[in-house]
C-alpha cells in the first residue's frame, strides 16, 4: 500500500506542475481532465502527509523514551507514544478507505428497467411490486421518478417498465439491484393455494452524458407508431410513440409515455445512450473480470440476487447470505438496510485489494 502511496504522491506533484503550465491551462479539455485527477488524489495525499508527520512524531517520542532516565518523564513519553501509535493506526485505516476505488458513475442519475421473467401474470404483478418498491425508496430519498416506457397487463402488472430516477447518489445505491429477483407466494389467480415461484429481472443503468457516448445519426433507424395500453389496444390515434434501433449493436429502445412524439424521441435517445454506455462498460468489465469479480455491484443480470418469500415474510439476498424478516417494510421501499450491507460487503472486498 505504501509503495502505491509514494507513486500517487509523485503523480500528485506532477499534476501540480502540469496544471500551472500555460499550454495546459489553455487546453481546457486536458486541464479539466488533470483537475479531476488532482481533485481525486487531494484527500488521499493530505491524509498521507498527516500520517507521515505522525509517524515521525512516534519515532521522535520513542527516542526520547529510550534516552529518558527519570521515571515520571519516562511514563509521560510512554503515554505519548501510545497515543501517537493509536493516531497512526487510525490514519492508516482512513487512508485505506480513501484508496478504495470510487465508481465514477456513483453520482449519476439512473434508468431502471424491470422486466417480468418466468411466471406469466404473476411475474408481471411482481414486476409491478418491484416498481412500487423502488418508487417508494426514491420518495424516501427525495429522488424524482419519471416513467419512460411501460407495458402494462390487464391485471395491472408490467411486462416491462423503464423509469428514470433523478437524485444525488442514485446510482451509488440502486446499482446493487441489477439481477434476477425471485418471488415465492400464492398468486391471487391461484384457487388451489399453491405457492408459485416467479421472477423479474432488474437492470440499473447510469445516465450517459454526451462525452460518455457518441452516437452517429446514420447508425439510427427511427420508427413511429400509436401508443398502446394493457392488452395491446391503441390508446390514441396519433403516431406519438417512438422506436429507435441502433443498427451497429442491435439495441432497440421505445418510448410511448408522452403524448408528444418529440418528447418520446428525446426520452428514447437518453435511454439508448444509457444502454450503450452500459454495454461498453460491461465489455470493459468482462476484460477485467478477474480483477473485479468480487464486486457485488457489477450487475450480472443472469445472477439470482434476491428472494422475496411471502409465506415466511422474509427477504434473502443471496450475494451476502443476508435474510431479513421484514418483507412488508421492504416492499414499502425500506431497502436501505439491505443496500448498506451490500455497500459494506463490497468495501471490505475492495479493501483487501488495497492491502
C-alpha positions, 0 to 999 in steps of 0.5 A: 500500500505504501509503495502505491502511496509514494507513486500517487504522491509523485503523480500528485506533484506532477499534476501540480506542475502540469496544471500551472503550465500555460499550454495546459491551462489553455487546453481546457479539455486536458486541464479539466481532465488533470483537475479531476485527477488532482481533485481525486488524489487531494484527500488521499495525499493530505491524509498521507502527509498527516500520517507521515508527520505522525509517524515521525512524531512516534519515532521522535517520542520513542527516542526520547523514551529510550534516552529518558532516565527519570521515571515520571518523564519516562511514563509521560513519553510512554503515554505519548507514544501510545497515543501517537501509535493509536493516531497512526493506526487510525490514519492508516485505516482512513487512508485505506478507505480513501484508496478504495476505488470510487465508481465514477458513475456513483453520482449519476442519475439512473434508468431502471428497467424491470422486466417480468421473467418466468411466471406469466401474470404473476411475474408481471404483478411482481414486476409491478411490486418491484416498481412500487418498491423502488418508487417508494425508496426514491420518495424516501430519498427525495429522488424524482421518478419519471416513467419512460416506457411501460407495458402494462397487463390487464391485471395491472402488472408490467411486462416491462417498465423503464423509469428514470430516477433523478437524485444525488447518489442514485446510482451509488445505491440502486446499482446493487439491484441489477439481477434476477429477483425471485418471488415465492407466494400464492398468486391471487389467480391461484384457487388451489393455494399453491405457492408459485415461484416467479421472477423479474429481472432488474437492470440499473443503468447510469445516465450517459452524458454526451462525452460518455457516448457518441452516437452517429445519426446514420447508425439510427433507424427511427420508427413511429407508431400509436401508443398502446395500453394493457392488452395491446389496444391503441390508446390514441390515434396519433403516431406519438410513440417512438422506436429507435434501433441502433443498427451497429449493436442491435439495441432497440429502445421505445418510448410511448409515455408522452403524448408528444412524439418529440418528447418520446424521441428525446426520452428514447435517445437518453435511454439508448445512450444509457444502454450503450454506455452500459454495454461498453462498460460491461465489455470493459468489465468482462476484460477485467473480470478477474480483477473485479469479480468480487464486486457485488455491484457489477450487475450480472443480470443472469445472477439470482440476487434476491428472494422475496418469500411471502409465506415466511415474510422474509427477504434473502439476498443471496450475494451476502447470505443476508435474510431479513424478516421484514418483507412488508417494510421492504416492499414499502421501499425500506431497502436501505438496510439491505443496500448498506450491507451490500455497500459494506460487503463490497468495501471490505472486498475492495479493501483487501485489494488495497492491502 
